[in-house]
Amino acid sequence: GRVYSSTPPQLLMGREALQRSDRTTYLQLDINGALLLFLLYEKNKGPDSFWFPYIQLLPTMNDYQHLPSYWPDADLKKGLSGTVCYQNVVGARHGEQKEYEKLKSFLEKHDRVALEYFDWDNFKWAR
């Protein structure tokens, strides 16, 4: 088939971008965790980041408030208690909490400076 559009590899935020960065220690994690931390690192750099224009286009936390996984616990329970959706959201939140703790532990050992901006809200945004 014909190629109608392509993206140069250096414009993709993936394993290769991480390998070219000063955050190669993140590659000790699974690729999803590594890229999550890398995205937050680059977001924290603001306009100094090569990725800044791209990051500015990403949704904000406000864009997700209509999704049950972002509802406050009381609203979730009131609106969905007893449903499969409620069970799925509660299970997903448990998994997210475990992932957050794993990444926080990694940063405590390998990149303590990142703990200044690695918090639950930024984790949820990047996830």
N, C-alpha and C positions, 0 to 999 in steps of 0.2 A: 504494500500500500504506500500511498504518498504521505509524506510528513508535511503537515500544514502548520505546525507550530512546535517549537522545542524550547527547552529551558537549559541554558548552559549549566553544567554541573556546579560551577562555583557560585551559582545563585540559589542553590538548594541548601536548606539547613538540614543536614543529615550527618552521617558518620564522617564523611570526608571533611565537612566544615569543622567538626569537632577536632579532627586530626590536625587541621591547619591552625587551630586556636591555641591559646595558652591554658586551656581547660581539658587537656587530654586525660587527666586523672578521672574525669567523669566516665570515660570509656570502660572503667572497671565495673560499672553498673550495666544493667540491661539497657538496650538502646532507648527504650521509652523513658526510663529514669534519667539517663544521660542527657537526652535532648530536652527534657523538661527543665533540668537544672541549667543547661546551656541557654535555653530561651530566657529564663529568669535572669541569668547573668547578663545577657545582652540587653534585655529590657532595662535592667538597672543602670546600664551605661548611658542610657538616654541617647541624645543626638550624637554622641561619640561612637556609637555602635554602627558598624557597616549595615546591620540588619534593621536599624531604626525605622526607615520608611515602611518596611514590611510589617514590623511590630505595631506601628501606628494604625495599620489597617485591620488588625485583629479585633474581634469582639471584646467588649468590656464585660465585667461581671453583671452590670445592669442588663445586658442583652440576654442573660440566662435566667433572670428572676422568675420567668413564667414556667420553668421546668421544675418538676417536683423534687429533683435531687438538690435544688438550691433553696427550697422552701425552709423556713424555720421549723424546728421539730414540732411545735404546737400546731402549726398550720398543716403540716404533713399528716400528723395523727388525726386531726379533726376532719380533714378532707378525704383521706385515703385509708384510714384504719380498717383492717379486715379485708383488704384487697390484695391481689397478687402484686400490683404496682407498689403498694406500701412495703411489702416484703422485699421486693427487688431493690427499692431505694435504700431501705435499712441495710440490706446485705452489701450493696455497693458502697455505702458510707463506711461500713466496717472495713472493707477492702481499701478504701481511700485512706482511712486513718492509719492502717498498717503500712501502706506505701509511704505516707507522709513521714511516719516515724523512722522508717528505713532510710529515707533520703536525708532526714535531719541527722541521723546517726552518722551517715557517710560524711556529711559536711562537717560535723564536729571533729572528725578524724582527718579530713583531707582539705577542707576549704572553709575555715572558721569565719573568714570575712563574709562569705556568702550568707551566713546566719543573720547578718544585719537586714537582709531583705527577704530571706526565706521564711515565710510565715504561712499560716493556713490559707489566707485569702489569696496570696500570690500562687500558692500551690494549686488551689482550686481553679484559678484563672488559667494557669498554664496547662493544666490537665485537660 
